Amino acid sequence: MKKLLISASVCLFSIAATAQETQWYLRDKTDNTAGISVERTYRELLKDRKPTPVIVAVIDGGIDTTHEDLKRVLWINPKEVAGNGKDDDNNGYVDDVHGWNFIGGKDGRNVSYETAEVTRLYAQLKPKYEGKTRSSLKPDQQKEYDLYVKTKAEVEKNQAQYKAQYQGISQFYEQYTTAVDVLKKALNVTKLDTTTLQKAADTLTDANLKRPVAGILRLLKQQGASDADAVTSELEKANEQLKSRAEYNYNPDFDSRAIVGDNPNDMNQRDYGNADIAGPRADHGTHVAGIIGADRTNNLGIMGISDAVQIMGVRAVPDGDERDKDIANAIRYAVDNGAQIINMSFGKDYSPQRKTVEDAERYALSKGVLMVHAAGNDGKDIDTAANYPAPRFMDGKEIPNVITVGASAETNNSELVASFSNYGKQTVDVFAPGKDIYSTVPGSKYENNSGTSMASPVVAGVAAVLKSYFPKLTYADIKRIIMQSATPYKTKVRRPESTDTVEFSSLSKTGGVVNLYDAVKLALAQEGSASKGK
């Protein structure tokens, strides 16, 4: 489930760094800043080299194909004729010009909301075990009954929690937006920035106006926002997310799968979906795609990490938990259509069809495709806590073509690890910038977002640069180079979701943050060694 990060503050949202419309993560690393040295790499190491285009698949919730900073870098299926209603390349998917959507119906409708996997498990087990006791069951049923009890408790707890939070923020949102509208009209302004509000606070005599002015001004200062509309935007996101959690994700009676029209229990079925890779909510996937490869030549918006990338959109992640079947098919589609790197900014706590996903991952491995996966935003140690897709196969062996990525922040101090990031000395390979990341969003707009969902495409972008400028590198070479070149930090940090102080180096295998400059230097050295060996 994609998790937009909403703080548990009194207003249930955070707009940190909305005024910081810069890509700090592209900057060179210093003693104080944990950037990944992108611009320096192009300026010093790659200026005389010509890249080969690389296809990177983004398995996500959708990509805005009309975005000014993405439309030039989208993958175009060379054998498909757009809009003719035919499967021109005979790959089983009609009009898949820029990719495919596995959570849409053949009639053009699309899934927006979906239940959490724990909710689906509970709904499946409820008819079988509701009203029964463990002692009344046969021994071979007791393990499944225990799962029923666990999922029931989790669903009911989350449903109650999110309903209460949604009610609270809905009321605050209504009160706040009403106050903003009243003040704009009373002050005869179209924008309530801090300067305007401070002037009003100093000059107004009407107590009915002074109170909301003081409240909004205080809120803007607390949140680091420049104007009231920025807060409104974040409140809208928070309101929508909590509505989704309360009404859909943890509602066992909700079922959106009829829209797709497939048999969700048939793991071998692949001929479903539609060609709409944007879908109804393309914010998350658009942000991810921009980090990897937003157009570096058009003097608009932002700069993607890779300058020779073709972004393939594969829609399989709704607002809720993705289904194992869809993820497996998304991986296979990406591989079969030429993707060399796959970004996977999603994850969940349960995976009932785990083998289906693993079979697809083994297929990607057999074709030499590198997969980059976000570690998750629960602030937990995934060496011991469940997180899927897992970095290991069910037999315990490490999946060699997967890189698992945690999220780091800008400053090299106690805040270097993002407070929400999952971690694990045995399971997280490397950290990458994932806090206050400025990138593309639908409507040719841009904004900051935070999450391991942002850190994963940073690494996918680095991998794309390596593959495009050093096309002979295998997935194993790229993974090794990324890990070996990561900048190690022994900075004392607060362990996520804890008061413990630990070394940053203890939170992942490499103990470091990915760095493009050092990765390219290592690739150049390997290339030089290979040339000498001939």
C-alpha positions, 0 to 999 in steps of 0.5 A: 500500500502506498503510504503518503506520510501524514504526521500525527500532529494536532492537525494530522498533516505536515507540509515541511519544505513546501517552500523548498522547491529544489532538488537537494538530492541531486547536489554533491555530498558534503560533510553536512549534506547527503546528496548523491552528486548527480550534476557533478557526475554529468559535468565531470565524468560523463560529458564525453560519453554517449548513453544508450537508452534504457527502459525502466518500468514503473510499477505503480498507481499510474503516470500522467502521460501528458506531463510536460516533464515526462511526455518526451521520456515515455516508453513507446511500444514500437510495434503497437499502433495507438488507438486502433483497438488492435493487439498489433504486436500480439503480446496479448494487450491491446493498444499498450503504447506506453505500458499496461494497466492491470487494475482496469476493466476492458470497458475503460473503467479503473480501480481507484480504491482497494482493500488492504490485504489483511482485510481481504484475508479477514473477509475470506476467513470470516464465513468459515470461522465466525462464532467458532472457538479454537478448541472446537476445531480440528488440529489442521484448522487451528492455524488458519483460525489463529490467522482469522483472529489476528486479521479480525483484530487488526481490521477492526482496530484500524477501521475504528482508528481511521474512522475517528481520525477521518471525522476529526480532520474532516471537521478541522478541514471544513472549519479551516477552509471556511475561515480562509474564505471569510478572511480572504473576502474580509481583507479583499485578497486572493492569497493569505500569506504570512505578511498579509496575515501579520499585518491584519493581526496588527491592525484589525480590531474586529475580534471575530476576525482577529481570532481566525487570523491569529490561528491561521498565522500560528498554524502557518508558522508551525508548519513552515508554510508561506500561505494558507492555500498550501495548508489547504492543499495538504489538508485535502490530501490528508482528508482524502487519505483518511477517507480511503483508510476509513471507508475502503481499505479496512472495510471488509464489505468493500469490493472493487474487483468487479471493475476489472472483470477477471477471476482474482483467484486465478493466478495464471490469468493474464489477459485482463486490464486496459491501456490506461496507464494514468488511471484516476489517481496518478500522483504517486506514480508520476512523482516516482517517474519524475525522480527517475527520468524527468526531461533534462533537456526542456528547461522546465520543472525538474531534472531526472537522475537519468538522461537516457531513460524510457519510462514504461508505465505499468499500473498495478497499485491502487489506493489500498494494497496491491494484489499479488496476481497483479504485481506478478503480471506487471513484472512479467509484462515489463520483462517481456516488453524490454524493461531492464530495470523495474521500480517497485515503490509499494509494499504490504504486510501480507502476501497470500499468493507469495509464490506467484510473485516469486515465480515472476521475480525468478522470471525477471532474474532469468532475463537479467532484469534488475528490480528496485524495491522500497523498504516501506514506511512503517519505521520497523526492522524488516529483518524480523517484521514482514514486508512484501515483496520480500528480499528473500525467496520463500526458501530463505535464499536472497533474491539476487536481482533485487535492491531494497532501499531505505529513505535518508534525509538531507542533513548529515546529523541525527536526522539522517535516517528518515523517521518513517523508514523501514530498516534492516542490517540483513534486508535493506541494501542501501539508503537513498534520499527519500525525504522532501523530494521535489518531483512531478505530479499530475497536471504538469505540476511539481511538489515535495513528497516523502517516503521510501517510495521516493528513495527507490526511484533514486536508486532506479535512476542511478541504475539507469545511468549506469546501464545507459552509459555502461551497457555491458554491465549486468544486473549483478554488476549494477547492484554490486557497484551501487552497494560498493560505492554507497557513502558510509555514514557512522553518524549517530541517528535516532532509530526510526519509531524509537528513542534509541540512538544508533549508528546509521551504518547499523541500519542497512547492509552497506551502512551508506547512502547511494552516490552516483559519482562514486558509482560511475567512478567504480564503473569506469574503473571496471571498464578500464580493468576489462580493457586491460585484460583483453 
